Amino acid sequence: MRITLKQLQAQIEQLNSITNSPKSPWTQGTDGRLSANVGNHHLSRGFRGCCVHRMANENGGVTTPLVHGHVPKRELFNKLEAYISGIEAGKLGS
C-alpha cells in the first residue's frame, strides 16, 4: 500500500487531537502578524521526504519528536503510528 500525504496529515490531526495541541502551526492576529501555536505538530516536507515538527516557542522554533531529518513517507507513517499508540496507551495507564 502506498502512503500518501493525506494519510500522514490525518495522523498529524489525530496526534494534535489526542495531545490537546493547536490544530494549526500559526495564527494570524488582527494586526496581520503571525503567531506560532506552541505545541502544534505539523508535517514538514523536503529533501524527498517528510518529518514531524512540533512548534516549540512563540518565535516559530521547532523540535522533531520522532526523527531528526526527512524520511520516506512509509517510514514516517510507521513511526507516527507507533508514537500515537504509545501516547494512547499511556493515557489508558494513568
WOWO-V236627 format. One record per backbone hydrogen bond with DSSP energy under -1.0 kcal/mol. NH is the residue of the N-H (numbers start at 1). CO is the residue of the C=O. If there is no record, write none. Layout:
NH;CO
NH;CO
//
This chain:
8;4
9;5
10;6
11;7
12;8
13;9
14;10
15;11
16;12
17;13
18;14
19;15
20;17
21;16
27;35
29;33
32;29
35;27
36;58
37;25
38;36
39;55
40;37
42;53
44;51
46;49
49;46
50;71
51;44
53;42
54;63
55;40
56;61
57;61
60;57
63;54
71;50
76;72
77;73
78;74
79;75
80;76
81;77
82;78
83;79
84;80
85;81
86;82
87;83
88;84
89;85
90;86
91;87
92;88
93;89
//
